[in-house]
Amino acid sequence: MEDSQSCRGDVKMVVGYEDGTSETFEFRNAILKKGKEALALSLANRIGSDFDFFVNRMLFGDGGTTGSAPKVVQPDRNGLFGTTRVSKPVVANIDVNNESQVIFTSVVAFSEGNGFNLNEMALQMQNGDLYSMATFPGISKTQQMQLTFNWRISFL
């Protein structure tokens, strides 16, 4: 029997403008090899002296496109393509309607990341490895906008 279980991620980005209007964008992400290894090690109780496989930061960078096309993220990647322009702590919550899903939320405030074309992001674990990563067409961040990211990881 073939195992049909998998892990996937979806990101919702809400761009909130100073005038009260907003836009919503959605895109997928790649669960990376280091993220899958962390799950296996956790389940096998092979965590060492310190448990550091939990996601604690969301990273945002500017190297996720070639021209205007998002770069393909290979599973063995363990860093952003470009420079990390913003690094934010996450708030992690289990979805109350589906307890096999976790939602990581982070906000890039009006005053943060201005002047950069943010087009890649990653969930970083406490040990510094990346759990998952996404590239997208990008947004030129200005002080007139706040970005709210809700990154849902689903275990299917």
VOGU-3710 file (C-alpha; in Angstrom, 3 decimals, decimal comma):
1> medsqscrgd> 0,000/0,000/0,000  1,364/3,391/-0,974  1,502/6,044/1,729  -0,532/9,034/0,590  0,275/11,234/3,566  2,153/14,408/2,857  2,978/17,785/4,264  2,232/20,986/2,384  2,124/24,678/3,002  0,052/27,604/1,832
11> vkmvvgyedg> 0,772/31,274/2,463  -1,746/34,105/2,612  -0,277/37,606/2,414  -2,531/40,532/3,293  -1,224/43,925/2,210  -2,827/46,556/4,413  -2,513/50,151/3,268  -2,534/53,308/5,392  -5,851/54,376/3,817  -7,556/51,252/5,228
21> tsetfefrna> -7,760/49,280/1,977  -6,154/45,880/1,569  -5,221/43,239/-0,994  -4,816/39,504/-0,430  -2,426/37,182/-2,256  -2,033/33,424/-1,857  0,776/31,105/-2,908  2,256/27,686/-2,124  5,578/26,815/-0,558  8,084/23,966/-0,578
31> ilkkgkeala> 8,625/21,846/2,517  12,399/21,473/2,636  14,543/18,428/3,374  15,705/19,837/6,731  12,071/20,348/7,751  11,162/16,760/6,902  14,258/15,496/8,722  13,271/17,504/11,820  9,849/15,840/11,808  11,391/12,370/11,528
41> lslanrigsd> 13,920/13,046/14,301  11,188/14,426/16,573  8,942/11,412/16,049  11,862/9,054/16,709  12,778/11,004/19,872  16,240/11,675/18,458  16,337/15,314/19,447  19,563/15,466/21,435  19,895/17,500/24,611  17,943/20,523/23,330
51> fdffvnrmlf> 14,730/20,485/21,317  15,281/23,106/18,630  13,176/21,808/15,727  10,345/24,285/16,274  9,680/27,192/13,906  10,446/30,501/15,574  11,120/33,019/12,766  9,845/34,086/9,375  12,544/35,398/7,046  11,963/37,708/4,082
61> gdggttgsap> 14,444/38,296/1,274  14,930/39,890/-2,103  16,470/37,130/-4,263  13,450/34,969/-5,029  12,933/35,905/-8,676  14,776/35,772/-11,968  13,425/38,747/-13,860  9,812/38,669/-12,700  9,502/34,858/-12,500  9,721/33,225/-9,051
71> kvvqpdrngl> 12,677/30,860/-8,678  12,034/27,157/-8,127  12,890/26,055/-4,600  14,742/22,739/-4,498  14,065/20,477/-1,469  17,698/20,497/-0,306  17,858/24,307/-0,085  18,650/25,661/3,407  18,874/29,423/2,900  17,231/32,260/1,054
81> fgttrvskpv> 18,432/32,993/-2,487  19,164/36,622/-1,622  19,803/38,748/1,424  17,536/38,449/4,465  15,952/41,900/4,611  13,485/41,255/7,442  13,502/38,584/10,159  10,416/38,411/12,363  9,293/36,162/15,217  6,225/34,057/14,528
91> vanidvnnes> 3,071/33,370/16,477  2,211/29,687/16,052  -1,325/28,361/16,483  -2,935/24,993/15,858  -6,052/25,418/13,703  -8,988/24,785/16,067  -11,052/23,363/13,181  -8,306/21,047/11,930  -5,739/20,027/14,522  -3,396/18,611/11,856
101> qviftsvvaf> -2,694/22,157/10,660  -0,504/24,827/12,210  -0,632/28,498/11,238  2,429/30,707/11,629  1,677/34,435/11,624  4,066/37,341/11,297  3,639/41,026/10,485  6,053/43,269/8,602  5,052/46,651/10,010  4,694/49,931/8,110
111> segngfnlne> 8,192/50,942/9,284  9,983/47,671/8,349  11,561/46,445/5,112  10,961/49,665/3,222  12,719/50,103/-0,102  13,135/46,367/-0,732  11,380/44,143/-3,261  10,415/41,236/-1,006  9,968/38,112/-3,147  11,022/35,162/-1,007
121> malqmqngdl> 10,292/33,961/2,487  11,087/31,047/4,755  10,112/29,513/8,062  13,248/29,134/10,166  13,587/26,667/13,020  15,306/27,440/16,323  18,402/25,504/15,156  18,810/27,885/12,168  17,690/25,419/9,483  14,795/26,273/7,194
131> ysmatfpgis> 11,605/24,238/7,504  9,947/25,549/4,355  10,381/28,290/1,775  8,325/30,187/-0,789  9,132/32,476/-3,697  6,587/34,832/-5,242  6,473/37,679/-7,797  7,316/40,165/-5,084  6,116/43,336/-3,521  7,974/46,639/-3,353
141> ktqqmqltfn> 7,639/47,409/0,344  6,920/51,027/1,274  6,004/52,775/4,515  2,406/53,043/3,271  1,861/49,289/3,676  1,891/46,633/6,352  2,233/42,966/5,369  0,518/40,234/7,375  1,544/36,674/6,572  -0,424/33,592/7,605
151> wrisfl> 1,564/30,482/6,687  -0,435/27,275/7,061  1,347/23,917/7,224  -0,991/20,955/6,696  -0,303/17,313/7,432  -2,491/15,363/5,027
//
